[in-house]
């Protein structure tokens, strides 16, 4: 009887330990972007001699995250991109 009682208590302790497990996981990824770019300069936009053109730009970056539990975490993002503007005058 004593062994059965101790076995039941041991199994209950193991069950509680599993229920209190903390999940920790990491997430890493690459980011890529492409789109239209343009710069705003009020002195050039007011001038009638300049004609503005939209140009394309691209960006690439990385993401690293550390999550504790299922929903809470900290992420760090890094992105390099280029932007340009073409003018005709």
C-alpha positions as CSV (number, residue, x, y, z in Angstrom):
1,X,0.0,0.0,0.0
2,X,2.9,2.3,0.9
3,X,4.5,1.7,-2.6
4,X,1.2,2.5,-4.4
5,X,0.8,5.7,-2.4
6,X,4.4,6.8,-3.1
7,X,4.0,5.9,-6.8
8,X,0.8,8.1,-7.1
9,X,2.6,11.0,-5.4
10,X,5.6,10.6,-7.7
11,X,3.3,10.6,-10.8
12,X,1.5,13.7,-9.6
13,X,4.8,15.5,-9.2
14,X,5.9,14.6,-12.7
15,X,2.6,15.8,-14.1
16,X,2.9,19.1,-12.4
17,X,6.5,19.6,-13.6
18,X,5.4,19.1,-17.2
19,X,2.5,21.6,-16.8
20,X,4.9,24.2,-15.6
21,X,7.3,23.9,-18.6
22,X,8.5,27.2,-20.0
23,X,8.9,27.3,-23.8
24,X,11.9,29.3,-25.1
25,X,12.6,29.4,-28.8
26,X,14.4,31.6,-31.4
27,X,13.3,32.9,-34.7
28,X,15.6,34.1,-37.5
29,X,14.7,35.3,-41.0
30,X,15.6,37.4,-44.0
31,X,13.6,40.4,-45.3
32,X,13.6,41.6,-48.9
33,X,11.7,44.6,-50.3
34,X,11.2,46.3,-53.6
35,X,9.1,49.4,-54.6
36,X,8.8,53.0,-55.7
37,X,10.9,55.7,-54.1
38,X,10.9,59.4,-54.2
39,X,12.3,62.3,-52.2
40,X,10.5,65.5,-51.2
41,X,12.3,68.8,-51.5
42,X,9.9,71.8,-51.4
43,X,12.4,74.1,-53.2
44,X,12.5,71.8,-56.2
45,X,8.8,70.9,-56.2
46,X,7.9,74.6,-56.4
47,X,10.3,75.2,-59.3
48,X,8.6,74.8,-62.7
49,X,11.9,74.0,-64.5
50,X,12.2,70.5,-62.8
51,X,10.2,67.5,-63.8
52,X,10.1,64.7,-61.2
53,X,10.2,61.0,-61.9
54,X,9.5,58.1,-59.5
55,X,12.3,55.6,-59.3
56,X,12.6,52.1,-57.9
57,X,14.4,51.0,-54.8
58,X,15.2,47.8,-53.0
59,X,16.1,46.7,-49.5
60,X,17.4,43.6,-47.7
61,X,17.6,42.9,-44.0
62,X,17.5,40.3,-41.3
63,X,15.4,39.5,-38.2
64,X,16.3,37.8,-35.0
65,X,13.8,37.0,-32.2
66,X,13.9,35.3,-28.8
67,X,10.6,34.2,-27.5
68,X,9.7,33.1,-23.9
69,X,6.4,31.3,-23.6
70,X,4.0,31.1,-26.5
71,X,3.3,34.8,-27.0
72,X,6.0,37.0,-25.4
73,X,9.3,37.8,-27.0
74,X,11.9,40.3,-28.1
75,X,12.9,40.9,-31.8
76,X,15.6,42.8,-33.5
77,X,15.3,43.9,-37.1
78,X,18.0,45.3,-39.3
79,X,17.3,46.7,-42.8
80,X,19.5,48.3,-45.5
81,X,17.8,50.0,-48.4
82,X,18.4,52.5,-51.2
83,X,16.4,55.5,-52.3
84,X,16.9,57.8,-55.2
85,X,15.1,60.5,-57.2
86,X,15.4,61.4,-60.9
87,X,14.9,65.0,-62.2
88,X,14.7,66.4,-65.7
89,X,15.4,70.1,-66.1
